[in-house]
Amino acid sequence: MTNLPFHFFLQQTPKKSLIKQGKSWCKQLEKESDVISAVVFKARLIPPGKGKFMMERKGKVHIAKFDFAILIEVTTLEAINTIKNSEGYKKMELAIKTASTFTHIIAASNVRRINPVNHNK
């Protein structure tokens, strides 16, 4: 068994406060009529290693080391632009981009409607 150093489990204060603020932003976004849910997911562990594929593209591909993600589920694809243009979303996006070295925003749809996202995992 490998022992991890104690500091491995501690969060830096800026990240911790940004995640806390993210939860507040999500509560505000959920008040929008087109928002089904808005949830902050905090990274527990970031997998080690980059694999052959990534090593062959060294310097060409950004290695993801995300501390948290925010999932905003909306009623329709058209609602995405409405939410992205809202003051609450703009404020959230600016704060995250200001505090981050890298951000990634993606809009997607769940065509098959497999199941709702399990927020407890």
Buried (B, 14 or more C-beta within 10 A) or exposed (E): EEEEEEEEEEEEEEBEEBBEBBEEBBEBBBEBEBBEBBBBBBEEEEEEEEEEEEEEEEEEEEEEEEBEEBEBBBEEEEBBEBBBEBEBBEEBBEBBEEBBEEEEEEEEEEEEEEEEEEEEE
